[in-house]
Amino acid sequence: MNIVGVWAASPSSNMALYTPRVAAYVSGFSVRERMPTSMLERDPVPLIPVAEAPTRTSTLVIIAFGLVYVVWGSTYLAIRIGIESFPPLLLAGTRHLLAGSILYPILRWKTGVRPTAAHWRMPFITGFLLLFLGNGGVCLAERTVPSGITALLVATVSLWMVLVDWLRPGGTRPGPRVVAGLLLGFGGMALLVGPKNLGGSGRVDPFGVGLLVIASLAWASGSVYSKHAGGLSGSPLMGTAMQSLAGGACLWIAGILSGEVGELHLRAISGRSWAALGYLVLFGSMVGFTSYIYILKKSTATRVATYAFVNPVVALFLGWLLLGESINLRTVIAAAVILTAVLLVITAPHPAPVRTVGRVTEAAEA
């Protein structure tokens, strides 16, 4: 996830849908000036109002925002249901291997991009940080941490990114408003794991929170690396597919080494866990990320970054509604504190980003 910059978008963008229509209008206008009336009657060129394209684009942007808000907010719920039957690392590994195996051959055929061995270096590093440590850590943590609280803690990725970007060579020093957001956000995290029965509410499992801190820090590090490293030019989705394959392979290797394979019994996997895996592959990894890339092109960085604020709210609500997860006073106060901190950080003024061709910001999603 990167909340401060918007990069060049995929060449397979939906904008290509509108270009021929505008071209038809312009070419039709210029040709009509030179064509005899009889020819116009035989072969009329329909005039399509240019204003129609922006209207349709606005509708698609609204739909894409809704998908990012709801789909990525619901992936935490899907993970929670998936690990009821699947070992956590194998669930994450299978999800990303399947998504990458579907997207990679399609994108190779559609874009004509043929990645070399050198092109795999960056997807392997980001796949290790974002998917193996980041997403794998989320799946492990959700064994003891409710899905809504998990999403709330993952929202702190935007805070960790500020620190990582500051500490890197040539990094950007955060301003007073961002520092205030950092202090407030980490204070909200401390509240979640503070003294037992604070305000009559139990605390969140400290070990699970520790896993989520490591996962969020890894995701932030991978995102900052992805932003500044040279990647596969011209195809953000191809880079994502390669990242999914690399991260999925790392997760499966870890699952084998940790003994999770011995815990995997296909006949014992429930129908709802299979459905959760399918949802994570189709909607979480494919539909959600495609929508994210689209809004990166069509909207501002500040508006796109609002998903970091909305996703935890969606996750908290769905966890309460569908899984009966409690929302107590401690959770409400911590959520208000953390989300206020995220809002401070994502709305703070930032230096203008350097535009990098073919790169897309990494989004923090489960």
C-alpha positions, 0 to 999 in steps of 0.5 A: 500500500502506498498512500502518497503517490499514484503511478502510471497505470496498466496499458490494458486500462478501461480508458481504451474502451472510450478512445475508439468512440472519441476517435470515431466522433473526431474522424467522422466530423473531419470526413463529413466536411469533405464528403458529398451528401450522397456518400453521407446518406449511404455511409453515415458515421454516428456522432457520439457525444464526448460527454458520454464518456466522462459520465460512464467513467464516473459510474465505473469509478464509483463501482470500483471504489465500492468493490475496493471498500467492500471486497477488501473489507470482507477478506478478513472475514473470509480468512477467518472462515477459511482457517476453520478447516485449512491450515493458515499458511496453506490457505494463504499459499493456495490462494496466491498460487491459484490467483497467480496461475490464472492471471500470469498466462492470461497476461502473458498472452494479452500483453505480450510481456515475456519476463526474464529471470532478472524481472523475477527479482523484484516480485520475489522480494515483494512476494516474500515481504507482502504475501509471505510475511504480510498476508501469512502473518494475518492468517496466523494471527486470525486464529486468536484475533477477531477478524475485525480487530485484525483489519483495524491493526492492519490499517496501521500499515500506513503509519509503519510506511511513514517510519520505513520511508523516513529510515530508508536512505534519502527518506522523507522526514515526517511533518508534525501532523504525521508525527501526531498521527503516528503517536496517536495510532500506536497509542490505539494499538497499546490500548487494544493490548493494555491491562486486562479488564480495562473499562470492563473489556478484555484485551486482545491476544498479545501474541496475535497482535505481535504477529500483526505488528510484524505483518504490517511492518513487513507489508510497509517495507515491501511497499516502500521497496516496491515504490523505489525499486525498478520493476516490470515496466508497462504491466502492473498486473503482470508484476502482481501475478508474478508476485502472487506466484512467488509469495504463494510458493514461499507460503507453501514451503513454509507450510511444508516445513512447519508441518501444516501439510500433515494437518491438511485433510481435504475430506475434513474441509467444510463447504464454507471454507472452500467457498472462502478460499474461492472468494479470496482468489476471485474477489480478494486477489483478482477483482479487488486488485483490478478495481484498485488499479482502476481507481488509482488511474481515475481518482486522486491519491487522497481519495484512494487512500480512504480504503485504509479507513473504510476497510476496518469499519467494514470488517468490524461490522461483518465480523459482528454481523456474521461471526458474532464477534463482540465489539466492546468499549475498548474496541470502539475507543481503540478503533476511533483512535487508530482510524483518526491517526490513519486519517491524519496521516493520509490527509497530511501534505506530502511531497509530490511523488516521482512518477514511475512508468509501469508501477502501481502502488501496493495496497494493504489488503488481507 
